[in-house]
Amino acid sequence: MPHRVVFAPEARDDLIALYLYVADQSGDARAMAYVERIEAFCARFDLFPERGTRRDDLFAGLRLIGFEGRVAIAFLVEGDRVTIFRVLYGGRDIEGLTGEG
């Protein structure tokens, strides 16, 4: 059964910030293509959501997976729903973002 993939408001904000950063460095077209690749990658969690590394040490059920060597995607699988919690670019600290570190 396919899962429903949703982006938390914080993840949407992360994508907007990432778009703006890449657009400033490399142009709008490259920024849009990059963000669209991230969104497409996340959409594929609909069939195989339980991938990545579990990080229960940060909070229960959290999973992290890398994307193209520069992005870490933090997400939760709950029932038939996958929530993309954060999209962290360039080694941003997930522990600091959870309030635990």
Residue frames as qw, qx, qy, qz and C-alpha x, y, z in Angstrom:
[[0.000, 0.889, 0.458, 0.000, 0.00, 0.00, 0.00],
 [0.413, 0.501, -0.041, 0.760, 1.51, 3.37, -0.96],
 [0.354, -0.541, -0.415, 0.639, 2.25, 5.89, 1.75],
 [0.157, 0.932, 0.240, 0.221, 1.26, 9.53, 1.53],
 [0.599, -0.038, -0.120, 0.791, 4.28, 11.86, 1.53],
 [0.072, -0.950, -0.258, -0.162, 3.82, 15.31, 3.07],
 [0.477, 0.329, -0.263, 0.771, 6.24, 18.13, 3.81],
 [0.372, -0.682, -0.448, 0.443, 6.14, 19.80, 7.22],
 [0.133, 0.985, 0.103, 0.044, 6.13, 23.62, 7.12],
 [0.427, -0.756, 0.397, 0.298, 9.76, 23.62, 8.32],
 [0.644, 0.013, 0.628, 0.436, 10.78, 21.39, 5.41],
 [0.399, 0.789, 0.396, 0.248, 9.00, 23.71, 2.95],
 [0.143, -0.977, 0.119, 0.107, 10.85, 26.64, 4.51],
 [0.599, -0.446, 0.537, 0.392, 14.12, 24.72, 4.14],
 [0.609, 0.372, 0.575, 0.400, 13.40, 24.14, 0.43],
 [0.193, 0.953, 0.195, 0.125, 12.63, 27.82, -0.13],
 [0.347, -0.857, 0.316, 0.213, 15.85, 28.85, 1.66],
 [0.662, -0.160, 0.607, 0.409, 17.81, 26.30, -0.36],
 [0.508, 0.674, 0.451, 0.291, 16.27, 27.55, -3.60],
 [0.015, 1.000, 0.000, 0.008, 17.20, 31.14, -2.76],
 [0.513, -0.656, 0.461, 0.306, 20.75, 30.18, -1.85],
 [0.643, 0.077, 0.630, 0.429, 21.36, 28.13, -5.00],
 [0.385, 0.824, 0.369, 0.192, 19.65, 30.74, -7.20],
 [0.151, -0.964, 0.163, 0.147, 21.96, 33.40, -5.80],
 [0.511, -0.514, 0.604, 0.333, 25.02, 31.23, -6.47],
 [0.340, -0.069, 0.826, 0.444, 24.05, 29.54, -9.74],
 [0.275, 0.014, -0.435, -0.857, 20.82, 30.98, -11.14],
 [0.648, 0.006, 0.280, -0.708, 17.11, 30.31, -10.96],
 [0.817, 0.236, -0.400, -0.341, 17.01, 27.39, -13.41],
 [0.480, 0.258, -0.789, 0.285, 19.67, 25.41, -11.55],
 [0.215, -0.150, 0.630, -0.731, 18.03, 26.17, -8.19],
 [0.750, 0.078, 0.061, -0.654, 14.60, 25.05, -9.42],
 [0.765, 0.257, -0.574, -0.139, 16.02, 21.85, -10.90],
 [0.244, 0.262, -0.803, 0.476, 17.82, 21.04, -7.63],
 [0.422, -0.048, 0.510, -0.748, 14.74, 21.58, -5.46],
 [0.808, 0.177, -0.168, -0.537, 12.62, 19.55, -7.89],
 [0.609, 0.265, -0.744, 0.074, 15.11, 16.65, -7.67],
 [0.034, -0.154, 0.759, -0.631, 14.87, 16.75, -3.88],
 [0.622, 0.072, 0.253, -0.738, 11.06, 16.77, -4.02],
 [0.793, 0.249, -0.439, -0.341, 11.04, 13.86, -6.52],
 [0.370, 0.261, -0.835, 0.314, 13.44, 11.89, -4.30],
 [0.258, -0.053, 0.643, -0.719, 11.15, 12.43, -1.31],
 [0.722, 0.141, -0.072, -0.674, 8.05, 11.49, -3.31],
 [0.654, 0.228, -0.711, -0.123, 9.56, 8.04, -3.85],
 [0.091, -0.184, 0.812, -0.546, 9.18, 7.36, -0.14],
 [0.705, -0.004, 0.014, -0.709, 5.57, 6.51, -1.01],
 [0.907, 0.108, -0.355, -0.197, 6.51, 2.90, -1.83],
 [0.798, -0.002, -0.434, 0.417, 9.68, 2.37, 0.21],
 [0.202, -0.895, 0.027, -0.397, 9.53, 4.69, 3.22],
 [0.759, -0.633, 0.147, 0.043, 11.62, 2.79, 5.75],
 [0.779, 0.366, -0.112, 0.497, 15.05, 3.66, 4.44],
 [0.035, 0.796, -0.269, 0.542, 17.81, 5.81, 5.79],
 [0.415, 0.096, -0.726, 0.540, 19.25, 5.66, 9.27],
 [0.488, -0.729, -0.461, -0.135, 17.02, 5.61, 12.34],
 [0.253, 0.364, -0.385, 0.809, 17.88, 8.36, 14.81],
 [0.566, -0.634, -0.510, -0.134, 15.76, 7.48, 17.81],
 [0.550, -0.264, -0.328, 0.721, 18.46, 9.15, 19.90],
 [0.032, 0.121, 0.084, 0.989, 17.13, 12.49, 18.61],
 [0.555, 0.036, 0.364, -0.747, 13.47, 11.56, 18.81],
 [0.572, 0.083, 0.810, -0.098, 11.41, 8.42, 18.33],
 [0.656, 0.550, 0.517, -0.012, 10.95, 7.34, 14.74],
 [0.187, 0.882, -0.229, -0.366, 13.20, 9.95, 13.13],
 [0.847, 0.148, 0.360, 0.363, 15.06, 8.78, 10.04],
 [0.009, 0.820, -0.287, -0.495, 17.84, 10.52, 8.11],
 [0.801, 0.282, 0.424, 0.315, 18.93, 9.95, 4.54],
 [0.242, -0.512, 0.294, 0.769, 21.42, 11.76, 2.36],
 [0.605, 0.712, 0.356, -0.026, 20.75, 13.28, -1.03],
 [0.604, 0.720, -0.022, 0.341, 23.46, 13.98, -3.62],
 [0.703, 0.043, -0.305, 0.642, 26.12, 14.34, -0.95],
 [0.134, 0.275, -0.161, 0.939, 25.05, 17.81, 0.25],
 [0.531, -0.348, -0.043, -0.772, 21.57, 17.40, 1.71],
 [0.071, -0.060, -0.945, 0.314, 20.26, 15.43, 4.67],
 [0.510, -0.324, -0.363, -0.709, 16.55, 14.72, 4.74],
 [0.091, -0.036, 0.822, -0.562, 14.95, 14.10, 8.13],
 [0.562, -0.143, -0.416, -0.700, 11.61, 12.31, 8.07],
 [0.417, -0.095, 0.756, -0.496, 9.12, 10.26, 10.06],
 [0.410, -0.093, -0.786, -0.454, 7.07, 7.25, 9.01],
 [0.312, 0.046, 0.657, -0.685, 3.80, 7.06, 10.91],
 [0.645, 0.397, 0.562, -0.331, 1.20, 4.58, 9.69],
 [0.650, 0.481, 0.486, 0.332, 0.59, 5.24, 6.01],
 [0.149, 0.984, 0.041, 0.093, 2.12, 8.71, 6.10],
 [0.715, -0.020, -0.050, 0.697, 5.69, 9.91, 5.58],
 [0.066, -0.988, -0.127, 0.058, 6.36, 13.39, 6.90],
 [0.625, 0.375, -0.127, 0.673, 9.42, 15.17, 5.59],
 [0.473, -0.761, -0.309, 0.318, 10.46, 17.01, 8.73],
 [0.141, -0.862, 0.230, 0.430, 13.54, 18.95, 7.55],
 [0.801, 0.506, 0.070, 0.312, 15.74, 19.34, 4.46],
 [0.461, -0.812, 0.173, 0.315, 19.20, 20.28, 5.70],
 [0.683, 0.696, -0.081, 0.207, 21.78, 21.64, 3.28],
 [0.411, 0.688, -0.403, 0.442, 25.54, 21.61, 3.62],
 [0.539, 0.028, -0.692, 0.479, 25.95, 19.82, 6.91],
 [0.372, -0.527, 0.124, -0.754, 23.48, 21.79, 9.03],
 [0.052, 0.169, -0.881, 0.439, 23.17, 20.26, 12.46],
 [0.536, -0.378, -0.622, -0.427, 20.01, 18.15, 12.94],
 [0.501, -0.349, -0.659, 0.439, 20.66, 17.86, 16.66],
 [0.102, -0.160, -0.204, 0.960, 20.51, 21.62, 17.08],
 [0.338, -0.136, -0.398, -0.842, 17.26, 21.78, 15.11],
 [0.554, -0.359, -0.733, -0.164, 15.45, 19.25, 17.30],
 [0.432, -0.749, 0.096, -0.493, 16.00, 21.20, 20.51],
 [0.939, -0.320, -0.082, 0.095, 18.09, 18.34, 21.91],
 [0.782, -0.022, -0.001, 0.624, 21.54, 19.62, 21.09]]
